[in-house]
């Protein structure tokens, strides 16, 4: 099959130079590049994150979970109470 493409000068000249360096012509270089591009498999996306949850009372309802400083304070207070 025959087709025509238009390239700006810099990529065209770089492609001609690369073809010479690989002992091929521009047609061979473009064909190899297209086949390589088409053969690439798309990167697999990571599995979706799944949060493991458990039933039961694990968190003091009076603690604001949006403020980590309150969690640290509650933890420190609980430890202090155990030492008494």
N, C-alpha and C positions, 0 to 999 in steps of 0.2 A: 504494500500500500504506500502511496506517496502523499505527503502533506507538506505544508509550508508553515514555518513558525517564524516569528519576529523576535529577535533578541537585541538588547542593548549591546553596544560595542564591547564593554569590559567583560561581561560573562562570555560572550562569543569568542573573544580572543583568548580568554583563559581556557575555555573548552577546547579550542584548536590546539593550544599549547599542551594541554593534558593529553589529548589524543596522540600527539607526536611522541610525548614521553612514554606512552604505553604502547607504542608501535601499532596504532590503529588509526582509523579515520574518524571524522566527526560522527558519522552515522553509527559506527560501532560503539563509540563512547556513549552516545545518547541512548542507543538500544540497551546497552548494559546498565546504564543508570536507571532507565525506566523499569527494566526487569527487576533490578535490585529494590527499587522503591516499592513496586507492586508486591514483591515477595515478602516484604516486612510484615510481620504480624503485629497488630495493634497491641500495645502494652495492656496486660491484664490489670484490671482495677483491683485494688485490695478488697478483701471481703469486708462487708459492712461491720462496723463496730457494734458489738452487742453487750449491753451492760447487764451483768449478772446481779440479780436482786434476790433477796431472801425475805421470807415472811417473819414477822415478829416485831417486838419492840427493841430496836437497836439504838435509837437516837432519843435523847432527852427532848421532848417536844418544846421545851422552853428555850432551846438553843437555836439561834438564827444561823442556818446553814449557809447563808450568803456571806456571812462574815467569819472568815477563818480565825480571826483573832478571838472571837467568842468561843470557838471550839477549843482553842489552846487554853483560854482562861478557865473554861469548865473542866478541862482535863487536869489542870494544875490544882484547882479547888478540890476536885475529887481525890487527888493524890494527897493533898494536905490533910483532908478529913480522915483518910486512912491512917495517917501517922499519929493522930491524936490518941 
